[in-house]
């Protein structure tokens, strides 16, 4: 009888070990690595890159490669189905008669007219901006800033989405001045204005909002480009940034789009200077 207790304890221990083994979770399946090629125009590329990088940190099995270029590149990649998702400020023409792209609003931005921070002109009406970029008015003295001398006009290269929007919303059928200096990227545009106190140009509002360069946005018709005026459309050059694809995204890419439109994704967009969506349609 004196040996019964040790054997009983051993039996209890074995039962405990068997019970613990029965509770061991089965091994988890490692997600299959996936790579996605995305494309964006120059104005939308910072948003798409940041959203993709942020999402990939939480989903390390995913890799996003973002290619950027002008509006024609976005259209070409979509038509050839070389990308399953693009971000753009301009929806390309329909892929075929009676066929539409799949698209959804991703965020809001604006074409921001920019000047040097020391330029005393605070606001211009749209007709004055049109006259300046047409070369009809080429002296800052006409707007109360005689010390700045000649107005140096800078524009983006032909085919750039921001230029296409500017020409559409401001210039209409009026031709640009032949004296305009053509800038190859938004960054070179902002640097040019920062180095030339008499310059005027335009750039995506999200980039202007984040820069430390000595430039600032002009108010148009008395309205400055802020997240509130861009979201409401009261700033005259506000526009939508779209996600667009040949067909609605599925699987992991669909999850990425849904996250981008969620409060978490829109917070990332806001931190990059874009106006988040007030409503998701």
VOPAGU-2260 file (C-alpha; in pm, 1 decimal, decimal comma):
REM VOPAGU-2260
SITE   aa  ch    i         X         Y         Z
SITE  UNK   A    0       0,0       0,0       0,0
SITE  UNK   A    1     290,0     230,5      60,2
SITE  UNK   A    2     373,1     210,7    -316,1
SITE  UNK   A    3      22,3     292,8    -441,4
SITE  UNK   A    4      57,4     668,5    -410,4
SITE  UNK   A    5     365,4     708,4    -641,5
SITE  UNK   A    6     203,5     491,8    -912,0
SITE  UNK   A    7    -120,6     689,3    -883,0
SITE  UNK   A    8      66,3    1017,8    -921,7
SITE  UNK   A    9     251,0     881,1   -1226,6
SITE  UNK   A   10     -82,2     782,3   -1383,3
SITE  UNK   A   11    -223,6    1129,7   -1323,6
SITE  UNK   A   12      89,0    1287,5   -1478,5
SITE  UNK   A   13      60,3    1068,3   -1787,1
SITE  UNK   A   14    -304,8    1152,6   -1827,2
SITE  UNK   A   15    -216,3    1520,1   -1800,7
SITE  UNK   A   16      50,2    1487,5   -2067,1
SITE  UNK   A   17    -188,5    1306,1   -2302,1
SITE  UNK   A   18    -454,0    1569,5   -2242,9
SITE  UNK   A   19    -204,7    1849,5   -2318,6
SITE  UNK   A   20     -96,2    1675,3   -2638,3
SITE  UNK   A   21    -457,6    1651,7   -2750,8
SITE  UNK   A   22    -484,7    2032,9   -2723,8
SITE  UNK   A   23    -183,7    2108,8   -2948,4
SITE  UNK   A   24    -298,8    2327,1   -3240,7
SITE  UNK   A   25    -238,3    2197,8   -3591,4
SITE  UNK   A   26      39,6    2380,5   -3781,9
SITE  UNK   A   27     -75,8    2698,4   -3951,3
SITE  UNK   A   28     -60,7    2728,2   -4327,7
SITE  UNK   A   29     197,0    2979,5   -4450,3
SITE  UNK   A   30      33,4    3226,5   -4693,0
SITE  UNK   A   31     151,6    3188,3   -5050,6
SITE  UNK   A   32     383,1    3476,7   -5151,8
SITE  UNK   A   33     215,5    3701,5   -5408,0
SITE  UNK   A   34     349,0    3985,4   -5619,9
SITE  UNK   A   35     133,7    4255,7   -5778,7
SITE  UNK   A   36     236,4    4504,9   -6044,9
SITE  UNK   A   37      49,8    4834,4   -5995,5
SITE  UNK   A   38      67,0    5153,0   -6200,5
SITE  UNK   A   39      -8,7    5518,0   -6123,7
SITE  UNK   A   40      23,5    5860,9   -6277,9
SITE  UNK   A   41     278,5    6097,2   -6121,3
SITE  UNK   A   42      21,0    6274,0   -5904,0
SITE  UNK   A   43    -124,4    5951,3   -5761,7
SITE  UNK   A   44     196,0    5747,5   -5728,4
SITE  UNK   A   45     288,8    5873,3   -5377,5
SITE  UNK   A   46     -54,2    5770,1   -5249,2
SITE  UNK   A   47     -47,4    5425,6   -5410,3
SITE  UNK   A   48     310,8    5355,7   -5297,5
SITE  UNK   A   49     243,2    5454,0   -4937,3
SITE  UNK   A   50     -80,6    5254,4   -4917,7
SITE  UNK   A   51      91,7    4950,6   -5068,6
SITE  UNK   A   52     396,0    4975,1   -4840,6
SITE  UNK   A   53     179,9    5017,1   -4530,0
SITE  UNK   A   54     -43,4    4724,5   -4621,3
SITE  UNK   A   55     253,8    4500,6   -4708,6
SITE  UNK   A   56     405,2    4555,6   -4363,5
SITE  UNK   A   57      97,4    4388,6   -4214,9
SITE  UNK   A   58      92,0    4123,2   -4488,4
SITE  UNK   A   59     460,1    4035,6   -4549,2
SITE  UNK   A   60     376,5    3762,3   -4800,7
SITE  UNK   A   61     261,8    4034,8   -5042,3
SITE  UNK   A   62     489,2    4243,3   -5263,8
SITE  UNK   A   63     367,9    4547,5   -5456,5
SITE  UNK   A   64     568,1    4698,4   -5741,1
SITE  UNK   A   65     440,3    5045,5   -5836,6
SITE  UNK   A   66     525,7    5186,6   -6178,0
SITE  UNK   A   67     456,1    5555,8   -6238,8
SITE  UNK   A   68     429,7    5769,3   -6550,8
SITE  UNK   A   69     191,8    5988,4   -6744,9
SITE  UNK   A   70    -173,9    5937,1   -6830,1
SITE  UNK   A   71     -86,0    5747,8   -7149,3
SITE  UNK   A   72     120,2    5491,9   -6956,0
SITE  UNK   A   73    -169,5    5421,4   -6718,7
SITE  UNK   A   74    -407,8    5374,0   -7010,7
SITE  UNK   A   75    -163,5    5149,8   -7199,1
SITE  UNK   A   76    -103,7    4922,5   -6899,7
SITE  UNK   A   77    -475,9    4891,9   -6830,8
SITE  UNK   A   78    -568,9    4814,0   -7190,7
SITE  UNK   A   79    -296,8    4550,7   -7221,5
SITE  UNK   A   80    -395,1    4407,8   -6880,2
SITE  UNK   A   81     -35,5    4459,2   -6769,9
SITE  UNK   A   82    -170,4    4570,8   -6431,9
SITE  UNK   A   83    -466,9    4458,7   -6226,4
SITE  UNK   A   84    -497,7    4793,4   -6049,2
SITE  UNK   A   85    -404,4    5153,6   -6122,9
SITE  UNK   A   86    -434,8    5484,7   -5940,1
SITE  UNK   A   87    -502,2    5789,4   -6153,4
SITE  UNK   A   88    -638,7    6142,7   -6147,0
SITE  UNK   A   89    -797,5    6097,0   -6490,5
SITE  UNK   A   90   -1011,2    5804,3   -6596,7
SITE  UNK   A   91    -889,9    5680,3   -6936,7
SITE  UNK   A   92   -1135,0    5651,8   -7227,2
SITE  UNK   A   93   -1356,1    5338,7   -7214,5
SITE  UNK   A   94   -1172,4    5020,4   -7314,9
SITE  UNK   A   95   -1431,3    4937,6   -7583,8
SITE  UNK   A   96   -1773,2    5058,3   -7702,8
SITE  UNK   A   97   -2031,1    4976,8   -7439,0
SITE  UNK   A   98   -1764,3    4863,2   -7191,0
SITE  UNK   A   99   -1659,7    5058,9   -6883,0
SITE  UNK   A  100   -1362,4    5039,3   -6650,9
SITE  UNK   A  101   -1417,7    4927,6   -6295,2
SITE  UNK   A  102   -1328,8    5222,6   -6070,5
SITE  UNK   A  103   -1382,3    5362,0   -5722,7
SITE  UNK   A  104   -1285,9    5685,8   -5547,6
SITE  UNK   A  105    -961,0    5640,1   -5353,8
SITE  UNK   A  106    -903,5    5992,8   -5210,9
SITE  UNK   A  107    -927,2    6360,0   -5306,1
SITE  UNK   A  108    -651,1    6593,8   -5422,1
SITE  UNK   A  109    -614,8    6921,9   -5611,3
SITE  UNK   A  110    -408,9    7094,5   -5874,7
SITE  UNK   A  111    -241,6    7360,5   -5661,3
SITE  UNK   A  112    -115,2    7683,2   -5817,6
SITE  UNK   A  113     213,5    7762,1   -5644,7
SITE  UNK   A  114     436,0    8066,8   -5598,2
SITE  UNK   A  115     743,2    8148,0   -5390,5
SITE  UNK   A  116     666,5    8195,4   -5021,2
SITE  UNK   A  117     785,9    8558,3   -5038,3
SITE  UNK   A  118     544,3    8646,5   -5317,6
SITE  UNK   A  119     298,4    8896,9   -5164,6
SITE  UNK   A  120      10,8    8794,9   -5394,2
SITE  UNK   A  121    -228,5    8587,1   -5186,7
SITE  UNK   A  122    -517,6    8513,3   -5422,3
SITE  UNK   A  123    -605,2    8533,9   -5791,2
SITE  UNK   A  124    -928,8    8487,7   -5983,5
SITE  UNK   A  125    -933,0    8208,2   -6237,8
SITE  UNK   A  126    -936,6    8448,4   -6532,6
SITE  UNK   A  127    -613,6    8607,7   -6406,4
SITE  UNK   A  128    -443,6    8266,8   -6377,2
SITE  UNK   A  129    -553,8    8190,5   -6733,3
SITE  UNK   A  130    -415,3    8523,5   -6858,5
SITE  UNK   A  131     -81,0    8463,9   -6684,4
SITE  UNK   A  132     -35,1    8115,0   -6825,6
SITE  UNK   A  133    -139,3    8236,6   -7170,4
SITE  UNK   A  134     126,0    8510,7   -7155,6
SITE  UNK   A  135    -131,6    8787,9   -7179,8
SITE  UNK   A  136     -17,9    8922,5   -6842,3
SITE  UNK   A  137     354,4    8883,0   -6772,2
SITE  UNK   A  138     433,3    9138,8   -6502,1
SITE  UNK   A  139     375,3    9090,1   -6130,4
SITE  UNK   A  140     321,7    9467,2   -6108,7
SITE  UNK   A  141     -25,5    9408,5   -6254,6
SITE  UNK   A  142    -110,2    9218,6   -5934,9
SITE  UNK   A  143      54,6    9449,8   -5684,8
SITE  UNK   A  144     398,8    9285,3   -5668,7
SITE  UNK   A  145     616,0    9511,6   -5885,4
SITE  UNK   A  146     937,4    9413,8   -5702,0
SITE  UNK   A  147     915,0    9063,0   -5852,4
SITE  UNK   A  148     943,1    9184,7   -6212,5
SITE  UNK   A  149     858,2    8939,8   -6489,6
SITE  UNK   A  150     626,5    8646,6   -6427,6
SITE  UNK   A  151     808,2    8320,4   -6502,2
SITE  UNK   A  152     554,2    8056,7   -6601,8
SITE  UNK   A  153     630,7    7687,7   -6542,2
SITE  UNK   A  154     418,6    7398,3   -6668,4
SITE  UNK   A  155     439,2    7018,6   -6666,4
SITE  UNK   A  156     520,6    6822,4   -6979,2
SITE  UNK   A  157     249,8    6729,8   -7229,9
SITE  UNK   A  158      57,6    6416,3   -7130,7
SITE  UNK   A  159     109,5    6462,5   -6757,6
SITE  UNK   A  160    -218,8    6416,4   -6568,7
SITE  UNK   A  161    -177,2    6732,9   -6362,3
SITE  UNK   A  162    -115,7    6936,8   -6676,8
SITE  UNK   A  163    -414,1    6778,5   -6850,3
SITE  UNK   A  164    -633,8    6872,7   -6554,0
SITE  UNK   A  165    -492,5    7225,2   -6538,2
SITE  UNK   A  166    -544,9    7278,3   -6910,6
SITE  UNK   A  167    -897,0    7141,0   -6885,3
SITE  UNK   A  168   -1004,8    7334,5   -6576,1
SITE  UNK   A  169    -817,4    7662,8   -6634,7
SITE  UNK   A  170    -701,6    7705,3   -6992,3
SITE  UNK   A  171    -984,3    7556,8   -7192,1
SITE  UNK   A  172    -924,1    7653,8   -7556,6
SITE  UNK   A  173    -667,8    7921,8   -7463,0
SITE  UNK   A  174    -313,5    7828,6   -7562,2
SITE  UNK   A  175     -24,9    7828,9   -7315,8
SITE  UNK   A  176     244,7    8090,9   -7355,4
SITE  UNK   A  177     544,3    7982,0   -7562,0
SITE  UNK   A  178     764,4    8129,8   -7288,1
SITE  UNK   A  179     659,2    7863,9   -7036,4
SITE  UNK   A  180     936,2    7646,2   -6890,7
SITE  UNK   A  181     848,1    7274,8   -6904,7
SITE  UNK   A  182     918,6    7069,1   -6591,7
SITE  UNK   A  183     960,8    6688,7   -6612,2
SITE  UNK   A  184     838,2    6601,2   -6261,2
SITE  UNK   A  185     634,0    6756,7   -5979,9
SITE  UNK   A  186     950,6    6775,0   -5770,6
SITE  UNK   A  187    1142,5    6976,1   -6031,7
SITE  UNK   A  188     841,7    7205,9   -6064,1
SITE  UNK   A  189     840,8    7279,1   -5691,8
SITE  UNK   A  190    1217,6    7327,5   -5686,2
SITE  UNK   A  191    1200,3    7571,2   -5978,3
SITE  UNK   A  192     942,1    7787,0   -5801,4
SITE  UNK   A  193    1141,5    7767,2   -5477,4
SITE  UNK   A  194    1450,4    7902,8   -5656,3
SITE  UNK   A  195    1269,4    8175,6   -5853,9
SITE  UNK   A  196    1070,8    8432,4   -5652,3
SITE  UNK   A  197     899,4    8554,0   -5970,5
SITE  UNK   A  198     786,0    8208,4   -6082,3
SITE  UNK   A  199     439,1    8056,6   -6089,4
SITE  UNK   A  200     352,4    7692,9   -6154,6
SITE  UNK   A  201     130,5    7412,0   -6035,3
SITE  UNK   A  202     171,5    7077,6   -5861,0
SITE  UNK   A  203     -37,7    6808,9   -5689,4
SITE  UNK   A  204    -175,5    6952,0   -5368,3
SITE  UNK   A  205     -69,1    6649,9   -5161,2
SITE  UNK   A  206     295,8    6708,6   -5250,9
SITE  UNK   A  207     274,9    7081,7   -5183,1
SITE  UNK   A  208     116,7    7017,3   -4843,6
SITE  UNK   A  209     413,6    6800,7   -4735,3
SITE  UNK   A  210     707,2    6994,2   -4878,8
SITE  UNK   A  211     954,4    7198,5   -4676,6
SITE  UNK   A  212    1050,8    7405,9   -4979,6
SITE  UNK   A  213     990,0    7783,3   -4964,6
SITE  UNK   A  214     674,1    7772,0   -5174,5
SITE  UNK   A  215     305,6    7810,9   -5097,8
SITE  UNK   A  216     -30,9    7765,2   -5258,1
SITE  UNK   A  217    -222,3    8056,8   -5405,4
SITE  UNK   A  218    -586,6    8095,5   -5313,8
SITE  UNK   A  219    -810,6    8081,8   -5621,1
SITE  UNK   A  220   -1126,0    8291,6   -5613,0
SITE  UNK   A  221   -1035,9    8352,6   -5247,9
SITE  UNK   A  222   -1030,7    7979,9   -5158,7
SITE  UNK   A  223    -714,7    7803,7   -5038,6
SITE  UNK   A  224    -664,5    7431,6   -5105,9
SITE  UNK   A  225    -720,2    7264,4   -4768,8
SITE  UNK   A  226    -850,1    6914,2   -4690,3
SITE  UNK   A  227   -1189,3    7070,0   -4616,7
SITE  UNK   A  228   -1217,0    7282,6   -4933,5
SITE  UNK   A  229   -1084,4    6997,9   -5147,2
SITE  UNK   A  230   -1326,6    6743,8   -5000,0
SITE  UNK   A  231   -1620,1    6981,8   -5041,0
SITE  UNK   A  232   -1519,7    7083,6   -5393,4
SITE  UNK   A  233   -1519,1    7452,4   -5304,9
SITE  UNK   A  234   -1155,9    7482,6   -5414,0
SITE  UNK   A  235   -1191,3    7522,9   -5793,7
SITE  UNK   A  236    -921,0    7272,3   -5892,0
SITE  UNK   A  237   -1017,9    6988,1   -5655,8
SITE  UNK   A  238   -1039,5    6645,4   -5812,6
SITE  UNK   A  239   -1076,6    6275,9   -5730,1
SITE  UNK   A  240    -799,5    6017,4   -5723,4
SITE  UNK   A  241    -935,8    5687,1   -5856,0
SITE  UNK   A  242    -855,3    5321,8   -5829,3
SITE  UNK   A  243    -926,6    5179,8   -6175,0
SITE  UNK   A  244    -899,8    4833,6   -6331,3
SITE  UNK   A  245   -1020,6    4637,5   -6630,1
SITE  UNK   A  246   -1235,3    4432,0   -6393,2
SITE  UNK   A  247   -1315,1    4438,5   -6023,6
SITE  UNK   A  248   -1018,1    4316,8   -5816,7
SITE  UNK   A  249   -1043,6    3980,9   -5642,4
SITE  UNK   A  250    -859,0    3784,3   -5370,7
SITE  UNK   A  251    -570,2    3965,4   -5196,0
SITE  UNK   A  252    -593,8    4269,6   -5423,0
SITE  UNK   A  253    -959,2    4317,2   -5333,4
SITE  UNK   A  254    -865,4    4306,4   -4965,0
SITE  UNK   A  255    -601,6    4573,9   -5029,5
SITE  UNK   A  256    -855,0    4802,9   -5198,8
SITE  UNK   A  257   -1109,1    4755,8   -4920,1
SITE  UNK   A  258    -842,8    4835,7   -4660,0
SITE  UNK   A  259    -739,3    5147,2   -4857,0
SITE  UNK   A  260   -1098,4    5272,9   -4844,5
SITE  UNK   A  261   -1136,9    5191,6   -4474,7
SITE  UNK   A  262   -1071,8    5447,0   -4198,4
SITE  UNK   A  263    -723,4    5298,1   -4151,3
SITE  UNK   A  264    -635,5    5340,5   -4519,6
SITE  UNK   A  265    -786,9    5686,5   -4538,7
SITE  UNK   A  266    -580,6    5789,8   -4236,7
SITE  UNK   A  267    -269,5    5690,7   -4433,3
SITE  UNK   A  268    -395,3    5898,6   -4728,3
SITE  UNK   A  269    -453,3    6200,1   -4503,6
SITE  UNK   A  270    -102,3    6171,8   -4359,0
SITE  UNK   A  271      31,2    6194,1   -4715,6
SITE  UNK   A  272    -152,2    6523,0   -4777,0
SITE  UNK   A  273    -454,4    6384,5   -4964,7
SITE  UNK   A  274    -805,8    6473,8   -4855,6
SITE  UNK   A  275    -971,5    6154,5   -4728,3
SITE  UNK   A  276   -1310,1    6051,5   -4860,1
SITE  UNK   A  277   -1606,1    6194,2   -4673,4
SITE  UNK   A  278   -1826,3    5919,7   -4811,2
SITE  UNK   A  279   -1730,4    5594,4   -4979,8
SITE  UNK   A  280   -1939,6    5523,9   -5287,6
